[in-house]
Amino acid sequence: MSVSVTLQLDKRRAKKDGSYPIKVLVVINTNPLRISTGYSCEEKHWNTNGQRIRSGCKLYPNITRINNLLHKQRGNAFDKLIRLQDEGELDKLSLQELKQRLTGKQTEAMLLSFGEEIIQELRNAGKLGNARVYDTMLRSVRTYLKKKDRPLKQITYTWLKKYEAWYLGRDNTVNGLGVNMRTLRALFNRAIKRNLVSKDYYPFTQYKIKKQATRKRAISQEDVNKIKEYKPTTLRQERAKDYFLMSFYLMGASFIDLAFLQMKSIQNDRIEYQRRKTKKLHSIKITAPLKTILDKYTEGKSGDDYILPVIKTNDLQQQYNNLANDIRRYNKSLKEIGQALSLSATLTSYVARHSFATIAKFKDVPVSVISQALGHSSTETTEIYLSEFDNDILDRYNEVIVGE
């Protein structure tokens, strides 16, 4: 575990007198935690290398004494961190809990800052998809709050209803609201489990998350065949077509799982990988059409090289940025392909997964087999997944039944 403790002039926001707060900066595995020292100075009077106030500062009569107090605060924080590390407690604490231990004060869990902390934890754990969902929710809430943080205990039923009205009043969808509310609820539950807020403040007992029925995101086998025959007009479209078909051939693999496939994932004519969302292991035979696509992207690569040109670094933040940028381009290109083929459904990265499941169901593949292919933990999850079919699927079943 990487730990550092320094004194920092926090230049994010100046005080009324033009000075900036001096803080103890604690960094745990790249995660920053800032603790107020109660002192400040102007930027020109701060010695960054020496971590001290320069003698020209007129805010305090005895600069030497203030610098000694500052370094004592830094030393106390470092001693407490070493003690927590020796006792095996440091890696078990959230940043909010760690701040309480270092300051000896019960700090309030703040919505935006705690949300950012969870996002960083998810990114560090490689759960980039979940991190993206939390980030989307937090961006929306931050806009609603006009960037002013708010204690979690102030997120009441009334607050949720006001946010709901604001969100829907900006021409957003009910289901988009539902995703944000479920994510906010999960964030609140995390705070309760960490004893950062009392369950007495839980606002979702009364508030019911809205959901609007939508058409299932799936296309027919005939439409999949049209995509196979489609002639891309740009490199971006060519990659989007390949990624979509790879997802379909790999039993509905998610875009994130595709992006992280490495050359070492290819073992004995099979693709072996662990799904990033559920950690479930998958072993899928490389079929002829899948091999044709793989051959385009694997030439000259080996070992830890990523198969697809999505992930370009081992830095977690950069990986997140790579994914976010590529999935936008991917979905934009899929939409173009769907429009060019006059498909009834809007093509997105998730359509391949839904289509694999739906086509398998129509071909009478047992739900238990579909469940295993999708990596679901139970067939109940798969039943929910398949609970609604597009009208054309139902029409086809009806035609079989009535003999047309």
C-alpha positions, 0 to 999 in steps of 0.5 A, spaced: 500 500 500 502 506 497 502 512 503 504 519 503 503 525 507 505 532 505 503 539 507 499 542 501 497 549 499 490 548 497 489 553 491 482 550 489 478 556 492 481 562 495 479 565 502 476 572 502 483 575 504 486 572 497 490 567 501 489 559 500 488 554 506 494 550 508 492 542 508 495 536 510 494 532 504 494 524 505 494 520 499 493 512 499 494 508 493 493 515 489 486 517 493 487 524 496 484 526 503 485 533 505 485 535 512 484 542 514 490 545 519 486 552 520 492 556 517 492 559 510 497 564 506 498 567 499 501 563 494 507 567 493 508 566 501 508 558 500 514 554 499 512 548 496 518 544 496 519 546 504 512 545 505 512 551 509 510 559 510 515 564 507 518 569 512 515 575 508 508 573 510 504 578 514 498 574 516 502 571 523 506 574 527 511 568 528 512 564 522 517 559 525 512 557 530 506 556 525 511 552 521 512 548 527 505 547 528 504 545 521 509 540 521 507 537 528 500 536 524 503 533 519 507 528 523 501 526 527 497 524 521 503 520 519 504 517 526 496 515 526 497 512 519 503 508 521 499 505 527 493 503 523 497 500 517 501 496 523 494 494 526 491 492 519 486 497 519 488 502 514 486 498 508 479 497 511 477 504 512 474 509 507 476 516 506 471 518 510 472 513 516 480 515 515 478 522 516 474 521 522 480 517 525 485 522 523 482 528 526 478 525 532 472 528 529 465 525 527 465 528 520 458 528 516 458 524 509 457 529 504 453 527 497 458 529 492 465 528 496 462 521 498 460 519 491 467 521 488 470 517 493 466 511 491 467 512 484 475 512 485 474 505 489 470 502 483 475 504 478 481 502 483 477 495 483 477 495 475 469 496 476 469 501 470 462 500 468 459 501 475 464 507 476 461 510 470 454 509 472 455 512 479 459 518 475 453 519 470 448 520 476 453 524 480 454 529 474 446 530 474 446 531 481 452 536 481 448 540 476 442 540 480 445 542 486 449 547 482 456 544 484 454 545 492 455 539 496 450 537 501 450 532 507 447 525 505 442 526 511 439 532 508 437 527 502 430 527 504 423 524 500 422 532 499 429 533 496 428 526 491 421 529 489 424 536 487 430 532 484 425 528 480 421 534 477 427 538 475 430 531 472 424 530 468 423 537 466 429 537 462 426 532 457 430 526 460 427 519 460 423 516 466 428 510 465 434 515 466 431 518 472 430 510 475 437 509 473 440 515 477 435 514 483 437 506 484 444 509 484 443 514 489 440 509 493 446 504 492 450 510 494 446 511 501 446 504 502 454 504 502 454 510 507 449 506 512 454 500 512 460 504 513 456 508 519 457 514 515 449 516 516 444 513 520 439 509 517 434 513 520 435 518 515 434 513 509 429 516 504 427 511 499 422 507 504 417 512 502 420 514 495 418 509 489 423 509 483 419 510 477 420 505 471 417 505 464 416 499 460 420 500 453 421 495 447 426 490 449 433 491 446 434 485 441 434 484 433 432 478 430 437 473 426 435 476 420 437 483 422 444 480 425 445 477 418 444 484 415 449 486 419 454 481 417 453 483 410 453 490 411 459 494 407 462 499 412 463 506 409 469 508 415 474 505 419 469 507 425 464 503 422 468 497 420 470 496 428 463 497 430 461 492 426 466 487 428 465 489 436 458 488 435 459 481 432 464 479 437 459 480 442 454 476 439 459 470 437 461 471 445 454 469 447 453 476 449 459 479 452 459 486 454 463 491 451 468 492 457 469 485 457 471 485 449 475 491 451 479 487 456 480 481 452 488 480 451 492 475 447 493 470 453 485 470 453 486 465 447 487 458 450 486 452 445 482 455 440 477 458 446 476 465 449 477 464 456 476 470 460 473 473 467 467 477 466 469 484 470 462 485 472 460 478 476 467 475 476 464 469 473 469 465 468 467 464 461 470 459 456 467 459 449 469 456 443 472 460 437 467 459 431 469 460 424 466 467 424 469 469 430 476 467 428 475 471 422 474 477 426 480 475 431 485 474 425 484 482 424 486 484 430 491 479 433 496 479 428 503 481 431 500 481 438 502 476 444 501 475 451 499 481 455 497 485 449 490 487 448 486 484 442 482 490 440 485 497 440 481 500 445 485 500 452 492 503 450 495 504 457 495 500 464 493 507 468 486 506 471 484 513 470 486 513 462 483 506 461 476 509 464 477 515 459 479 510 453 473 506 454 468 512 455 471 515 449 470 508 445 463 506 447 461 513 445 464 512 438 462 505 438 454 507 439 454 512 434 457 508 429 452 502 430 446 507 430 449 509 423 449 502 421 442 501 423 439 507 420 443 504 413 440 498 414 433 500 416 433 496 422 427 497 426 431 497 433 436 502 435 443 499 435 447 500 441 452 496 444 447 492 449 443 490 443 448 484 441 447 481 448 440 482 448 439 479 441 443 473 443 439 471 449 432 473 445 434 469 439 437 463 443 430 463 447 426 463 440 430 457 438 428 453 444 435 453 448 433 452 455 433 458 460 438 454 464 443 454 458 442 461 456 443 463 463 450 460 464 452 463 457 450 470 459 454 469 466 447 470 470 448 468 477 441 465 477 436 463 472 431 468 475 435 473 473 435 470 466 427 470 466 427 477 468 432 478 462 427 475 457 420 477 460 419 481 455 420 480 447 419 485 441 413 484 438 416 481 432 418 475 436 411 474 439 408 475 432 413 469 429 411 465 435 404 466 434 405 464 426 408 458 428 402 456 433 396 458 428 400 455 422 401 461 418 
